[in-house]
Amino acid sequence: MPKSYQKALFWSFELLIIASLIWVCTQINFVFTPLLVFVSVVITPLVISLFLYYMLNPLFRLLMKIRIYKWHMKRGIASLVVVIGLVLIVVGGISALIPSVLNELNQVIHWLPQAAKESQKMIQEISEHPWVLKLHLSTYYGQINDQVSKYVRQIVTGLTSSAGSIIGTITSTVIVAITVPVMLFYMFKDGNRLVPSVQKLFPENSRDEVGELLRKMSQTLSSYISGQAIECLFVAIATSIGYLIIGQPLAVVLGVVAGIANMIPYVGPYIGITPSLMVSIAVAPEKIVWVIVVVVIVQQIDGNIIYPNIIGKTLQIHPLTIIMLLLAAGNIAGIPGMILCIPCYAVVKTIVTYLISIYHLRKREGDNN
């Protein structure tokens, strides 16, 4: 039998086996469903814990360096201090924001009827304009009203039917809020054991290289997440201050939303400004231009000073690559994918670069021998 025929037959059997395995897996999906549920439940607190771990790791290392005579802080105590401090800051921040948010929401609710009247008056004035009358739009008013009523009924029905999912979301949030501090504590306490444990899984002659690769991956993630946290904090504070200066309703809340949305490169600023524009259109139309001015100023400072010096030099990823990653990740996994695609790409890039350098190093050693 010719070798080419044998090779074709071999790959035919390989493809047939793969297709059979895929078909079998689709027929026994009930076996994988519990595993997928487990992963979906664990992945959210795990990602949040990892983000907080790398963000707070510099503080943890600083606590570990404290020396008072012969006493030094142990890992367990330092981990507990960091976690308790984080919980107190989060609880304190939420407690401080709630009264202000409720007060501003109350003002927005009181402003809505007046805003509705002004909008209705403006629409009436526009509809009576001569050039609008020439378009004969009156025939479409009934259809528009019917469509609006239909959408309102759908929204009300959806809210009523989604009561169970709302309760489930609240329950999941509470579980995550309880789980994250516990996971974070053990990450800080036992984080130094991870690299040696992984090294034991590899042959002895490659353990040093594995350890170096893991440290480079950790350094890449730490640099990106720490820089991202600083950038988001700057955007949140600067935007909130700008909104307070122009008298924008819900200034602090909208500033925090802008800071969180800024985690998504390029697209984040547009997502962050949307709620602010909606609030301005509803209750303060005269502030729309000032809202745009504030966001443009903050983004210019962030894009030209903060991002290049904190994140850009660390990742060294071309903007076109970032845009392509965001488009692909957004279509595959939505906003979570857009947030995670950049650090995942940075880690993969670190792994590939390191492996290539190891390959060339060993090739040179082999040539010399």
C-alpha positions in Angstrom: 0.0 0.0 0.0 1.5 3.4 -1.0 2.5 5.7 1.9 0.3 8.5 0.7 -2.7 6.2 0.7 -1.8 5.0 4.3 -1.5 8.6 5.4 -4.9 9.5 3.9 -6.4 6.5 5.5 -4.9 7.3 8.9 -6.3 10.9 8.9 -9.7 9.6 7.7 -9.8 7.3 10.8 -8.6 10.2 13.0 -11.4 12.5 11.7 -13.9 9.8 12.0 -13.0 9.1 15.6 -13.2 12.9 16.4 -16.6 13.2 14.8 -17.8 10.1 16.7 -16.6 11.6 20.0 -18.3 14.9 19.2 -21.6 13.1 18.4 -21.4 11.0 21.5 -20.8 14.1 23.7 -23.9 15.8 22.2 -26.0 12.7 23.0 -24.8 12.6 26.7 -24.9 16.3 27.4 -26.7 15.5 30.7 -23.3 14.3 31.9 -21.6 17.7 31.2 -24.5 19.9 32.4 -23.6 19.6 36.1 -20.0 20.4 35.2 -21.0 23.5 33.2 -23.2 24.7 36.0 -20.4 24.2 38.5 -18.0 26.2 36.3 -20.5 29.0 35.7 -21.1 29.3 39.5 -17.4 29.3 40.4 -16.0 31.4 37.6 -17.6 34.7 38.7 -16.2 34.8 42.3 -12.9 33.3 41.1 -12.4 36.1 38.5 -13.3 38.8 41.0 -11.0 37.3 43.6 -8.1 37.1 41.1 -8.7 40.7 40.1 -8.7 41.8 43.7 -5.7 39.6 44.5 -3.5 41.2 41.9 -4.8 44.7 42.6 -4.1 44.4 46.4 -0.9 42.3 46.1 1.4 45.4 46.4 -0.3 46.3 49.7 0.0 42.7 50.9 3.8 42.6 50.1 4.2 46.0 52.0 2.5 44.5 55.1 4.8 41.5 54.9 7.9 43.7 55.0 6.9 45.3 58.3 9.4 44.6 61.0 9.1 45.7 64.6 12.2 44.6 66.5 12.2 40.8 65.9 8.5 40.5 65.2 7.2 40.4 61.6 3.7 40.0 60.3 2.8 36.5 59.2 1.0 35.7 56.0 -2.2 34.7 57.7 -2.4 37.9 59.7 -1.5 40.1 56.7 -4.1 38.3 54.6 -6.7 38.9 57.2 -5.8 42.6 57.5 -6.1 43.1 53.8 -9.4 41.3 53.4 -11.0 43.0 56.5 -9.7 46.4 55.3 -11.2 45.8 51.8 -14.6 44.7 53.3 -14.7 47.8 55.6 -13.8 50.1 52.7 -16.5 48.6 50.4 -19.2 48.6 53.2 -18.2 52.1 54.2 -18.3 53.4 50.6 -21.7 51.8 50.0 -23.1 53.2 53.3 -21.8 56.7 52.4 -23.2 56.5 48.8 -26.7 55.2 49.6 -28.1 58.4 51.3 -26.7 60.6 48.5 -28.0 58.2 45.8 -31.5 58.0 47.4 -31.6 61.8 47.7 -30.6 62.3 44.1 -33.0 59.6 42.9 -35.8 61.3 44.8 -35.0 64.5 43.0 -34.9 62.8 39.7 -38.4 61.3 40.4 -39.7 64.7 41.3 -38.2 66.2 38.1 -39.6 63.5 35.8 -43.2 64.9 35.6 -41.9 68.4 34.8 -39.5 66.9 32.2 -42.4 65.0 30.6 -44.4 68.1 30.4 -41.6 70.1 28.8 -40.9 67.3 26.4 -44.6 67.1 25.4 -44.6 70.9 25.0 -41.5 70.8 22.8 -42.9 67.9 20.6 -46.2 69.9 20.3 -44.3 73.0 19.1 -42.3 71.0 16.6 -45.3 69.2 15.3 -47.0 72.6 14.6 -44.1 73.9 12.7 -44.9 74.6 9.0 -42.3 72.3 7.5 -43.4 69.5 9.8 -47.0 70.0 8.8 -46.0 69.5 5.2 -44.8 66.0 5.9 -48.3 64.9 7.0 -47.0 63.0 10.0 -50.4 63.0 11.7 -51.3 59.8 10.0 -48.5 58.0 11.8 -49.3 59.3 15.3 -51.8 56.5 15.9 -49.3 53.8 14.8 -46.6 55.3 17.0 -48.9 55.4 20.0 -49.9 51.8 19.4 -46.3 50.7 19.2 -45.3 52.6 22.3 -48.2 51.0 24.2 -47.2 47.6 23.0 -43.6 48.1 24.1 -44.7 49.4 27.5 -47.0 46.3 28.0 -44.1 44.0 27.0 -41.8 45.7 29.5 -44.4 45.4 32.3 -45.1 41.8 31.5 -41.3 41.1 31.4 -40.8 42.7 34.8 -43.6 40.7 36.2 -42.4 37.4 34.8 -38.8 38.0 35.7 -39.5 38.3 39.5 -38.0 34.9 40.0 -34.9 35.7 38.1 -34.5 38.9 40.0 -34.6 37.0 43.3 -32.1 34.5 41.8 -29.8 37.3 40.8 -29.9 38.8 44.3 -29.2 35.4 45.8 -26.2 34.9 43.5 -24.9 38.3 44.4 -25.1 37.6 48.1 -23.3 34.3 47.6 -20.6 36.0 45.6 -20.2 38.7 48.2 -19.7 36.0 50.9 -17.5 33.8 48.8 -15.0 36.4 47.4 -13.5 37.5 50.8 -12.9 33.8 51.7 -11.3 33.0 48.4 -9.2 36.2 48.5 -8.0 35.3 52.0 -6.7 31.9 51.0 -5.2 33.3 47.8 -3.0 35.7 49.9 -2.3 33.1 52.6 -1.3 30.2 50.4 -0.4 32.0 47.2 3.3 31.3 47.7 2.6 27.6 47.5 1.1 27.7 44.0 4.4 27.9 41.9 6.2 25.0 43.8 3.0 22.9 43.5 2.8 23.4 39.8 6.6 22.8 39.4 6.2 19.3 40.9 4.0 18.3 38.0 6.9 18.8 35.5 10.2 17.0 35.0 13.0 18.1 37.3 15.1 19.6 34.5 12.3 22.0 33.4 11.0 23.1 36.8 13.1 26.2 36.9 11.8 27.3 33.5 8.2 26.6 34.5 8.6 28.6 37.7 10.1 31.5 35.7 7.2 31.4 33.2 4.6 31.4 36.0 6.3 34.4 37.6 6.3 36.3 34.3 2.6 35.5 33.8 1.8 36.7 37.4 3.9 39.9 36.8 2.0 40.6 33.6 -1.4 40.1 35.2 -0.4 42.1 38.3 0.9 45.1 36.1 -2.2 45.1 34.0 -4.8 44.8 36.8 -3.0 47.3 39.1 -2.7 49.8 36.2 -6.3 49.2 35.2 -7.5 49.8 38.8 -5.6 53.1 39.0 -7.0 54.2 35.6 -10.6 53.3 36.5 -10.2 55.0 39.9 -8.9 58.2 38.2 -11.8 58.2 35.7 -14.4 57.6 38.4 -13.0 60.4 40.7 -12.4 62.9 37.9 -15.7 62.3 36.2 -17.6 62.6 39.5 -15.8 65.9 40.3 -16.6 67.2 36.8 -20.3 66.2 37.1 -20.5 67.9 40.6 -19.0 71.1 39.2 -21.6 71.3 36.4 -24.4 70.3 38.7 -25.2 67.0 37.0 -27.9 64.9 38.8 -26.6 61.6 40.3 -23.0 62.9 39.8 -21.2 60.4 42.0 -23.1 57.3 40.8 -22.6 58.3 37.2 -18.9 58.9 37.8 -18.6 55.4 39.4 -20.4 53.9 36.4 -18.0 55.7 34.0 -15.0 54.4 36.0 -16.2 50.8 35.9 -17.1 51.0 32.2 -13.6 52.3 31.5 -12.3 48.8 32.1 -13.3 48.1 28.5 -10.7 49.7 26.3 -11.9 52.2 23.6 -15.6 51.2 24.0 -15.8 51.9 27.7 -16.1 55.7 27.6 -19.1 55.5 25.2 -20.8 53.0 27.6 -20.0 55.1 30.6 -21.4 58.4 29.1 -24.7 56.8 28.0 -26.4 56.7 31.5 -25.3 60.3 32.1 -26.8 61.5 28.8 -30.0 59.6 29.5 -30.3 61.4 32.9 -29.5 64.7 31.3 -32.1 64.2 28.6 -34.8 63.3 31.2 -34.2 66.0 33.8 -31.6 68.5 32.7 -31.3 68.9 28.9 -29.3 72.1 29.3 -26.4 70.0 30.8 -25.9 67.6 27.9 -23.2 69.7 26.3 -21.4 70.1 29.6 -21.6 66.4 30.2 -19.9 65.7 26.9 -17.2 68.4 27.7 -16.4 66.7 31.1 -16.1 63.3 29.5 -13.9 64.5 26.7 -11.6 66.3 29.1 -11.3 63.3 31.4 -10.7 60.9 28.5 -8.1 63.1 27.0 -6.1 63.2 30.3 -6.6 59.5 30.7 -5.7 58.6 27.1 -2.6 60.8 26.8 -1.2 60.6 30.3 -2.6 57.9 32.5 -3.0 54.9 30.1 0.3 55.3 28.2 2.4 55.5 31.3 0.6 52.9 33.4 -0.7 50.2 31.1 0.6 50.9 27.6 4.3 50.4 28.4 3.5 47.2 30.3 1.4 45.4 27.7 2.9 46.7 24.5 -0.1 45.7 22.4 -0.9 47.5 19.2 -4.2 49.5 19.2 -5.4 47.6 16.1 -4.8 44.3 17.9 -6.9 45.5 20.8 -9.8 46.6 18.6 -9.8 43.2 16.8 -9.7 41.4 20.2 -12.6 43.5 21.5 -14.7 42.9 18.4 -14.2 39.1 18.5 -14.6 38.8 22.3 -17.7 41.0 22.3 -19.4 38.8 19.7 -18.4 35.6 21.6 -18.9 36.5 25.2 -20.4 40.0 25.4 -19.1 42.6 27.9 -17.3 40.0 30.2 -15.4 38.8 27.2 -14.4 42.4 26.3 -13.1 42.9 29.8 -11.2 39.7 30.0 -9.8 39.4 26.4 -7.0 41.9 26.9 -5.4 40.4 30.0 -5.9 36.9 28.6 -4.1 38.0 25.4 -1.3 39.5 27.4 -0.8 36.3 29.3 -0.8 34.2 26.1 1.6 36.6 24.5 3.9 36.3 27.6 3.8 32.4 27.4 4.5 32.3 23.6 7.3 34.9 23.9 8.9 33.0 26.7 8.6 29.6 25.0 10.1 31.0 21.8 13.1 32.4 23.8 13.6 29.1 25.5 13.5 27.3 22.2 16.1 29.6 20.6 18.3 29.3 23.8 18.2 25.5 23.7 18.9 25.5 20.0 22.0 27.7 20.4 23.2 25.4 23.3 22.7 22.4 21.0 24.6 24.0 18.2 27.5 24.9 20.6 27.6 21.3 21.8 
